[in-house]
Amino acid sequence: MKTLGFHRIVASLALAFSLVIGTPAAMAQDAIEAAQLESVDPADAANPDAVSEGSGGYEAMAPTEGKGMPIPGGWDVQAQYSETGETAYTLHHGLIWVMAAISVFVLVLMLYTVFRFRQSANPVPSKTSHNTLIEVVWTVVPALILLVIAVPSITLIAKQYETPPKDAITIKAIGYQWYWGYAYPDNGDFEIVSNMLSAEEADARGEPHQLAVDNRMVVPAGVPIRLQVTAADVIHSFAVPSLWFKMDAVPGRLNERIFEVDEPGVYYGQCSELCGARHGYMPIAVEALPMDEYNAWVLAQGGSIKGAGDDLAVEDAESAADAAAAGDAEGVTEAAAAE
Ligand SMILES: [Cu+2]
C-alpha cells in the first residue's frame, strides 16, 4: 500500500510542478489609484437626442461566428482574446488535470483498500491505528500541492489588477436599468448609449439574439485600456467572458481594471448581477478596432483624439524652454500665452 501511495504522490506532484513551469513569476501589484467618481445623470444618458449616431464612414463590424460569443453545445470556457485570459485558460486546464490526478489517486486507494482488507480475506481484523510516516506524508504533500498551485494563481490575480500605464485610454462603462452607457473621458467625454436589439433586428444584422446591441462599446485593440465600471441606479456587473473580464458596477463607486483585447473583433457579454426585471436584456457588445479605425470612430462620434492636444502642449513647452534658455523673458510669456 505504501509503495502504491508514494508512486501516485510522486506522479501528482510532478504534474503540479509542471503547472508552474512557464508561468511568469512576476508578482508585483501596484496599488490601484483612487479615482474621482464623476456623477452620472441617467436622464442625460437616456435621452436618445443627446447621443450621437454612428456615422462618418464607420460601419459596425460583422461578428465572427463562434468568436467572442457562446457556441451551440459549448461546455468549455470561451476561447480567450486577452493576455490574462489566455494565462487563466491555461491555468484552468492545468488545474483540471491536477484535480483529475488527485481524484483518480484517491479512488484507486479506496478500491485497493476495499479489496485488500475485505472481511473474507481478513478474518482477524488489523488493529493498526497510527502510522507516523504516512500521516506526515498525507499532511505535507497536499500542503505542497496547494503551495505550488498558489504561485501561478496569485500571479494571475496580481496581473489582472495591475495599474494600467499612464497613457492608457480611459473608457467608462456605466450600468443603467436596463442598458449600458459607455463614456470616453479621454476622447472628448462623449457617451454612447447601448440597448439590446430585437430578434428581428439582430437577424437583419447577422448577430446573435439577446447579445446584439444598437451601439457597441468601441475600443482600440492591442493596447491596454483603463476600464472604469460604475452604475447609476442599482448594482450591475460588466462581464465579457472571452476577454476574461467581470467587474461589479456599483452606484457611487468607481471600479477600475486594466482591459485589453488582443485583436480586432466583436466580443459579447452580459450584465452579470441580478439588477431587476430586464437584467437578462442588457447585453454588452465590445468592438475592438485597430487604433486608426478607433480614432476615426471617435471623430465620427464628435469626440477628439487623445494625445493630439498633448503633443501641441509639449511643443509649446519646448519652445518656452528654448526661449528661456536664450534669456528671452518675453518669449516665455508669449509661448505661455499661446497655450
Ligand atoms: Cu444589470
Boltz pocket constraint, residues with backbone or C-beta under 6 A from the ligand:
constraints:
  - pocket:
      binder: B
      contacts: [[A, 175], [A, 176], [A, 178], [A, 235], [A, 236], [A, 237], [A, 271], [A, 272], [A, 273], [A, 274], [A, 275], [A, 279], [A, 282]]
      max_distance: 6.0
